[in-house]
Amino acid sequence: MSSRANLQRLQALEKEMDAAAADFDFEKAAALRDEIARLKGEADGIFGRAPPGQIGLGTDQPVREPPKNWVKPKKPDFLIGANKKKR
């Protein structure tokens, strides 16, 4: 099928899915949603388990490290008078 035919088929399926959802036929709408995802190549992302390393907060992100010889700056101490403006 050509890309134009695929696009028209996807648009027709999306309209049919919207109509099924408006008629409260959620089983048909879900089946159409899965078919649309399959045609788009996204079928693996709808249901299923996350790949290893994708579960949890930031587990798939690289660990950031500060540059060599970097020193954390001192926090100002607001309880002493050295940080206050002179009156």
Residue frames relative to the residue before (quaternion, step in Angstrom):
aa qw qx qy qz dx dy dz
M 1.0000 0.0000 0.0000 0.0000 0.00 0.00 0.00
S 0.4766 -0.6639 0.4943 0.2961 3.53 -1.10 0.68
S 0.6511 -0.5193 0.3728 0.4091 3.56 -1.24 0.31
R 0.6168 0.5376 -0.3489 0.4570 3.59 1.09 -0.65
A 0.6559 0.4972 -0.3095 0.4762 3.60 0.98 -0.83
N 0.6320 0.5211 -0.3320 0.4678 3.59 1.04 -0.76
L 0.6509 0.5161 -0.3133 0.4603 3.57 0.96 -0.86
Q 0.6599 0.4967 -0.3071 0.4727 3.58 0.93 -0.87
R 0.6407 0.5134 -0.3273 0.4678 3.60 1.00 -0.77
L 0.6524 0.5078 -0.3168 0.4650 3.58 0.96 -0.83
Q 0.6562 0.5059 -0.3152 0.4627 3.58 0.95 -0.83
A 0.6457 0.5087 -0.3213 0.4702 3.59 1.00 -0.81
L 0.6586 0.4990 -0.3138 0.4678 3.59 0.97 -0.82
E 0.6421 0.5179 -0.3296 0.4592 3.61 1.01 -0.74
K 0.6394 0.5047 -0.3272 0.4789 3.60 1.02 -0.76
E 0.6527 0.5078 -0.3090 0.4697 3.57 0.99 -0.87
M 0.6374 0.5186 -0.3248 0.4682 3.60 1.04 -0.78
D 0.6540 0.5058 -0.3151 0.4660 3.60 0.95 -0.84
A 0.6499 0.5085 -0.3166 0.4678 3.58 1.01 -0.81
A 0.6488 0.5082 -0.3207 0.4669 3.60 0.99 -0.79
A 0.6552 0.4966 -0.3144 0.4746 3.59 0.99 -0.76
A 0.6389 0.5180 -0.3260 0.4660 3.60 1.05 -0.73
D 0.6970 0.4359 -0.2598 0.5066 3.59 1.16 -0.62
F 0.4607 -0.7099 0.4092 0.3412 3.58 1.36 0.19
D 0.4447 0.6308 -0.4927 0.4020 3.58 1.08 0.75
F 0.0759 -0.8722 0.4830 0.0155 3.51 0.50 1.30
E 0.5826 0.5691 -0.3847 0.4344 3.60 1.12 -0.49
K 0.6686 0.4781 -0.2949 0.4873 3.57 0.95 -0.88
A 0.6386 0.5256 -0.3260 0.4578 3.60 1.00 -0.81
A 0.6552 0.5023 -0.3139 0.4689 3.60 0.99 -0.80
A 0.6412 0.5121 -0.3271 0.4686 3.59 1.00 -0.78
L 0.6558 0.4962 -0.3088 0.4779 3.58 1.00 -0.78
R 0.6163 0.5415 -0.3392 0.4603 3.58 1.05 -0.74
D 0.6603 0.5006 -0.3001 0.4726 3.57 0.99 -0.87
E 0.6409 0.5180 -0.3187 0.4684 3.58 1.04 -0.77
I 0.6360 0.5167 -0.3234 0.4731 3.59 1.00 -0.80
A 0.6602 0.4985 -0.3056 0.4713 3.57 0.93 -0.88
R 0.6366 0.5238 -0.3337 0.4573 3.59 0.99 -0.76
L 0.6714 0.4922 -0.2987 0.4666 3.58 0.96 -0.85
K 0.6795 0.4682 -0.2868 0.4866 3.58 1.09 -0.66
G 0.4887 -0.6683 0.4306 0.3593 3.58 1.24 -0.31
E 0.5646 0.6017 -0.3725 0.4248 3.57 1.24 0.38
A 0.3243 0.8031 -0.4667 0.1789 3.59 1.21 0.19
D 0.6349 0.5469 -0.3513 0.4175 3.60 1.03 -0.61
G 0.6839 0.5230 -0.2873 0.4198 3.58 1.10 -0.62
I 0.5632 0.6183 -0.4030 0.3716 3.62 1.15 -0.26
F 0.7958 0.0194 0.0306 0.6045 3.54 0.68 -1.10
G 0.5442 0.6088 -0.4583 0.3509 3.51 -1.18 0.41
R 0.6030 -0.5762 0.4294 0.3464 3.46 -1.33 0.08
A 0.5306 -0.6038 0.4859 0.3432 3.51 -1.19 0.56
P 0.5294 -0.6232 0.4549 0.3528 3.60 -1.01 0.65
P 0.6371 -0.5271 0.3729 0.4209 3.61 -1.12 0.47
G 0.7549 0.3403 -0.2778 0.4870 3.53 -0.98 0.86
Q 0.6476 0.5109 -0.3226 0.4643 3.59 1.22 -0.19
I 0.6264 0.5378 -0.3381 0.4518 3.58 1.24 -0.27
G 0.7386 0.3712 -0.2896 0.4825 3.58 -0.91 0.85
L 0.6073 -0.5764 0.4152 0.3558 3.50 -1.30 0.18
G 0.8824 0.0027 -0.0240 0.4699 3.53 -0.67 1.11
T 0.4030 0.7405 -0.4746 0.2527 3.60 1.14 0.25
D 0.6971 0.4410 -0.2857 0.4878 3.59 1.15 -0.38
Q 0.5712 0.5927 -0.3737 0.4275 3.57 1.30 0.05
P 0.4934 -0.6395 0.4813 0.3405 3.60 -1.01 0.66
V 0.4975 -0.6464 0.4896 0.3081 3.55 -1.14 0.64
R 0.2848 -0.7578 0.5650 0.1594 3.55 -0.82 1.00
E 0.0910 -0.7816 0.6163 0.0308 3.54 -0.98 0.88
P 0.4878 -0.6481 0.4825 0.3303 3.59 -1.04 0.66
P 0.6244 -0.5386 0.3955 0.4045 3.59 -1.20 0.39
K 0.6283 -0.5255 0.4042 0.4071 3.57 -1.23 0.41
N 0.8347 0.1889 -0.1852 0.4831 3.53 -1.20 0.76
W 0.4148 0.6879 -0.4888 0.3403 3.61 1.17 0.44
V 0.1399 -0.7815 0.6052 0.0579 3.56 -0.91 0.92
K 0.4580 -0.6849 0.4970 0.2723 3.52 -0.87 0.97
P 0.4334 -0.7145 0.4734 0.2783 3.63 -0.75 0.96
K 0.5493 -0.6083 0.4609 0.3404 3.54 -1.20 0.58
K 0.3963 -0.6818 0.5568 0.2610 3.53 -1.09 0.70
P 0.4687 -0.6641 0.4837 0.3246 3.58 -0.96 0.71
D 0.3254 -0.7252 0.5745 0.1953 3.56 -1.08 0.75
F 0.2356 -0.8207 0.5100 0.1039 3.55 -0.30 1.24
L 0.5976 0.5848 -0.3631 0.4111 3.59 1.23 -0.13
I 0.6794 0.4216 -0.3043 0.5178 3.58 1.19 -0.15
G 0.5958 -0.6335 0.3840 0.3104 3.54 -1.20 0.59
A 0.5019 0.6787 -0.4370 0.3106 3.61 1.14 -0.20
N 0.7013 0.4660 -0.2683 0.4680 3.60 1.11 -0.54
K 0.5901 0.5882 -0.3662 0.4144 3.59 1.28 -0.23
K 0.5123 -0.6136 0.4973 0.3373 3.53 -1.21 0.52
K 0.4487 -0.6665 0.5186 0.2924 3.53 -1.08 0.69
R 0.3895 -0.7404 0.5066 0.2082 3.55 -1.00 0.86
